[in-house]
């Protein structure tokens, strides 16, 4: 891993994600890019108001990100930290910057949500997960870095999962963490088929990875998200990994992405891989 992009809006939530990223990077030793995007507000109102100019917003952003970099470099001495600014909406700019900088990982803060806010407004982090090609690590607001001991990869046995498991194992190796490959069965498929599939998956991963700290778990739960969170609590997992599959416009309307749902409801960091079918 060479480059990690860490967007910030200078909030407490994004500060938490920054510290998580930098603690994680102590052993990875990648370049860290702190990124902030700013937007000129457009107000539809008859009431006259003073709107800051583009130059004023840019100057304020430059000051804030410069102070943040200075503070972090004192705390994380020797780590390569750069800063980047752009004008535009966060989800669009983060996706573009990630592509331009060829980043290997985006680390962002996220806040829990439910009901209408989840359906209608959503989360910038969840939007970036869906549009960014590189992996996105979402850090819940109350999740603090305590090391990596157990990483759970929720798998559907898709071919893309084999490639992504190898990337997760590379992260696990740097921390000496256990990797648990978990499949949650909702009962729609025959149990015999489920076990046969996981045995095939086991054999291939063990042969390809040559990593001893890999185990496998088949969990039955009618509600996938509920089952996942129960298991994560039970084993005190430090990170959950899932794949974000590309969906058509109509699929986005009529079906929910399990990974995107998890971005709102998990209380531990979620690493999402964006893959095409």
C-alpha positions as CSV (number, residue, x, y, z in Angstrom):
1,X,0.0,0.0,0.0
2,X,1.5,3.3,-1.2
3,X,-1.1,6.0,-0.8
4,X,-3.9,6.6,1.7
5,X,-6.5,9.4,1.1
6,X,-8.1,10.8,4.3
7,X,-10.9,13.4,3.6
8,X,-11.7,15.8,6.4
9,X,-14.3,18.4,7.1
10,X,-12.4,19.4,10.3
11,X,-15.1,17.8,12.5
12,X,-14.6,15.7,15.6
13,X,-15.8,12.7,13.5
14,X,-13.3,13.2,10.7
15,X,-10.5,13.8,13.3
16,X,-11.2,10.4,14.8
17,X,-11.0,8.8,11.3
18,X,-7.7,10.6,10.7
19,X,-6.1,9.3,13.9
20,X,-7.4,5.8,13.1
21,X,-5.8,6.0,9.6
22,X,-2.4,7.3,10.9
23,X,-2.3,4.7,13.7
24,X,-3.0,2.0,11.1
25,X,-0.3,3.5,8.9
26,X,2.4,3.2,11.4
27,X,3.3,-0.3,10.1
28,X,2.1,0.2,6.5
29,X,4.3,3.3,6.1
30,X,2.2,4.7,3.1
31,X,2.0,8.3,2.1
32,X,-1.1,10.0,3.6
33,X,-3.0,12.7,1.8
34,X,-5.3,14.9,3.9
35,X,-8.0,16.2,1.7
36,X,-10.7,18.9,2.1
37,X,-13.3,20.1,-0.4
38,X,-15.2,23.3,0.0
39,X,-18.4,24.6,-1.6
40,X,-19.7,28.1,-2.1
41,X,-23.2,28.2,-0.5
42,X,-26.1,29.0,-2.8
43,X,-29.1,30.4,-1.0
44,X,-32.6,30.7,-2.5
45,X,-34.0,33.5,-0.3
46,X,-35.3,37.1,-0.6
47,X,-33.4,38.0,2.6
48,X,-30.1,39.6,1.8
49,X,-27.1,37.7,3.3
50,X,-23.4,38.0,3.0
51,X,-21.9,35.0,1.2
52,X,-18.2,34.4,1.5
53,X,-16.3,34.5,-1.8
54,X,-14.4,31.5,-3.3
55,X,-11.1,33.1,-2.3
56,X,-12.2,33.5,1.3
57,X,-13.4,29.9,1.6
58,X,-10.2,28.7,0.0
59,X,-8.0,30.8,2.3
60,X,-9.9,29.5,5.4
61,X,-9.6,25.9,4.2
62,X,-5.8,26.4,3.5
63,X,-5.3,27.7,7.1
64,X,-7.3,24.9,8.7
65,X,-5.6,22.1,6.8
66,X,-2.2,23.6,7.3
67,X,-2.7,23.8,11.0
68,X,-4.0,20.2,11.0
69,X,-1.0,18.9,9.1
70,X,1.4,20.7,11.5
71,X,-0.3,19.2,14.5
72,X,-0.3,15.7,13.1
73,X,3.3,15.8,12.0
74,X,4.3,16.6,15.6
75,X,2.3,13.6,16.8
76,X,3.3,11.2,14.0
77,X,6.9,12.1,13.4
78,X,8.5,10.7,10.3
79,X,5.2,9.9,8.6
80,X,4.8,11.3,5.1
81,X,1.7,13.6,5.2
82,X,0.6,15.8,2.3
83,X,-2.4,18.1,1.9
84,X,-4.8,18.8,-0.9
85,X,-7.8,21.1,-1.4
86,X,-10.5,21.4,-4.1
87,X,-13.8,23.3,-4.7
88,X,-16.8,21.0,-5.1
89,X,-19.1,18.6,-3.4
90,X,-17.4,16.2,-1.1
91,X,-18.5,12.8,-2.6
92,X,-17.7,13.9,-6.2
93,X,-14.3,15.5,-5.3
94,X,-13.2,12.5,-3.1
95,X,-14.0,10.1,-5.9
96,X,-12.1,12.2,-8.5
97,X,-9.1,12.8,-6.2
98,X,-8.8,9.1,-5.4
99,X,-8.7,8.4,-9.1
100,X,-6.2,11.1,-9.9
101,X,-3.9,10.3,-7.1
102,X,-4.2,6.5,-7.7
103,X,-4.9,6.0,-4.0
104,X,-4.8,2.5,-2.5
105,X,-7.2,3.2,0.3
106,X,-9.7,6.0,1.4
107,X,-10.3,6.3,5.1
108,X,-13.4,8.3,6.2
109,X,-15.5,8.9,9.3
110,X,-19.2,7.9,9.2
111,X,-22.2,8.4,11.5
112,X,-25.0,6.0,12.2
113,X,-28.3,6.6,10.6
114,X,-31.8,5.1,10.3
115,X,-35.2,5.7,8.8
116,X,-35.8,8.5,6.4
117,X,-32.4,10.0,6.8
118,X,-30.7,6.8,5.6
119,X,-33.1,6.4,2.7
120,X,-33.3,10.0,1.5
121,X,-30.1,11.7,2.6
122,X,-27.7,8.9,3.1
123,X,-24.0,9.4,3.9
124,X,-21.1,10.9,2.0
125,X,-19.1,7.9,3.0
126,X,-21.6,5.4,1.7
127,X,-21.8,7.4,-1.6
128,X,-18.0,7.3,-1.9
129,X,-18.0,3.5,-1.2
130,X,-20.4,3.0,-4.2
131,X,-18.4,5.3,-6.6
132,X,-14.8,4.9,-5.7
133,X,-12.8,2.1,-7.3
134,X,-10.3,1.7,-4.4
135,X,-11.2,0.2,-1.0
136,X,-12.9,2.6,1.5
137,X,-12.5,2.2,5.2
138,X,-15.4,3.7,7.1
139,X,-14.7,4.6,10.7
140,X,-17.8,5.0,13.0
141,X,-17.8,8.0,15.2
142,X,-17.2,6.0,18.4
143,X,-14.6,3.6,17.1
144,X,-11.0,4.2,18.2
145,X,-7.9,2.4,17.1
146,X,-6.9,-0.3,19.5
147,X,-4.9,-2.4,17.1
148,X,-6.0,-5.2,14.8
149,X,-6.5,-8.6,16.3
150,X,-9.5,-10.0,14.5
151,X,-10.7,-9.1,11.0
152,X,-13.9,-10.6,9.7
153,X,-14.4,-10.8,5.9
154,X,-18.1,-11.3,5.1
155,X,-18.1,-13.4,1.9
156,X,-20.6,-14.6,-0.7
157,X,-18.0,-16.8,-2.4
158,X,-17.9,-14.6,-5.4
159,X,-14.8,-14.7,-7.6
160,X,-14.0,-11.1,-6.7
161,X,-13.8,-12.1,-3.0
162,X,-10.6,-14.2,-3.7
163,X,-8.7,-11.2,-4.9
164,X,-10.0,-9.0,-2.0
165,X,-9.2,-11.6,0.6
166,X,-5.5,-11.5,-0.5
167,X,-5.5,-7.7,0.1
168,X,-7.1,-8.1,3.5
169,X,-4.5,-10.8,4.4
170,X,-1.7,-8.3,3.4
171,X,-3.2,-5.9,6.0
172,X,-3.5,-8.7,8.6
173,X,0.1,-9.7,8.1
174,X,1.4,-6.3,9.1
175,X,-0.5,-6.5,12.4
176,X,-0.4,-10.3,12.9
177,X,-4.2,-10.3,13.0
178,X,-6.6,-13.3,12.6
179,X,-8.7,-13.3,9.5
180,X,-12.2,-14.9,9.8
181,X,-13.9,-15.6,6.5
182,X,-17.6,-15.5,7.4
183,X,-20.7,-16.4,5.3
184,X,-24.1,-15.6,6.7
185,X,-26.8,-17.9,5.4
186,X,-30.4,-16.7,5.4
187,X,-31.8,-20.2,4.8
188,X,-32.7,-19.7,1.1
189,X,-30.1,-22.2,-0.1
190,X,-29.7,-25.9,0.8
191,X,-27.4,-26.3,3.9
192,X,-25.4,-29.0,2.1
193,X,-24.7,-26.6,-0.8
194,X,-23.6,-23.9,1.7
195,X,-21.1,-26.2,3.4
196,X,-19.7,-27.5,0.1
197,X,-19.2,-23.9,-1.1
198,X,-17.3,-22.9,2.0
199,X,-15.1,-26.0,1.8
200,X,-14.1,-25.1,-1.8
201,X,-13.5,-21.5,-0.7
202,X,-11.4,-22.7,2.2
203,X,-9.2,-24.9,0.1
204,X,-8.5,-22.2,-2.5
205,X,-7.7,-19.5,0.1
206,X,-5.4,-21.7,2.1
207,X,-3.4,-22.7,-1.0
208,X,-3.2,-19.1,-2.3
209,X,-2.5,-17.2,0.8
210,X,-0.1,-19.3,2.8
211,X,-1.3,-17.4,5.9
212,X,-1.8,-19.5,9.0
213,X,-4.2,-17.1,10.8
214,X,-7.2,-17.7,8.5
215,X,-10.3,-19.5,9.7
216,X,-13.9,-20.0,8.4
217,X,-17.3,-19.6,9.8
218,X,-20.8,-20.4,8.5
219,X,-23.5,-18.5,10.4
220,X,-27.3,-18.9,9.9
221,X,-29.5,-15.8,10.3
222,X,-32.6,-14.6,8.5
223,X,-31.4,-11.0,8.9
224,X,-27.9,-10.7,7.4
225,X,-27.0,-7.3,9.1
226,X,-28.4,-8.4,12.5
227,X,-26.5,-11.7,12.2
228,X,-23.2,-10.0,11.2
229,X,-23.4,-7.5,14.1
230,X,-24.2,-10.3,16.6
231,X,-21.2,-12.3,15.5
232,X,-18.9,-9.2,15.5
233,X,-19.9,-8.5,19.1
234,X,-19.5,-12.1,20.1
235,X,-15.9,-12.5,18.9
236,X,-14.9,-8.8,19.6
237,X,-13.9,-8.2,16.0
238,X,-11.8,-5.1,15.2
239,X,-12.8,-4.7,11.5
240,X,-15.5,-6.0,9.2
241,X,-14.7,-6.4,5.4
242,X,-17.4,-6.5,2.7
243,X,-17.6,-6.2,-1.1
244,X,-19.6,-3.4,-2.7
245,X,-20.9,-4.8,-6.0
246,X,-21.8,-2.5,-8.9
247,X,-25.5,-2.3,-9.3
248,X,-27.7,-0.9,-12.1
249,X,-30.0,2.2,-11.7
250,X,-33.0,0.0,-11.1
251,X,-31.2,-2.3,-8.7
252,X,-30.3,0.8,-6.6
253,X,-34.0,1.7,-6.4
254,X,-35.5,-1.7,-5.6
255,X,-32.8,-3.4,-3.6
256,X,-30.4,-2.2,-0.8
257,X,-26.7,-2.8,-0.8
258,X,-25.8,-4.8,2.3
259,X,-22.4,-3.1,2.4
260,X,-24.1,0.4,2.3
261,X,-26.5,-0.7,5.0
262,X,-23.6,-1.8,7.1
263,X,-21.9,1.6,6.7
264,X,-24.8,3.1,8.8
265,X,-25.2,0.3,11.3
266,X,-21.8,-1.1,12.2
267,X,-20.1,0.1,15.3
268,X,-16.6,-1.1,14.2
269,X,-14.6,0.0,11.1
270,X,-15.9,-1.3,7.8
271,X,-13.6,-1.9,4.9
272,X,-15.5,-1.9,1.6
273,X,-14.1,-3.2,-1.7
274,X,-15.8,-1.8,-4.8
275,X,-16.1,-4.6,-7.4
276,X,-17.9,-5.1,-10.7
277,X,-19.9,-8.2,-11.5
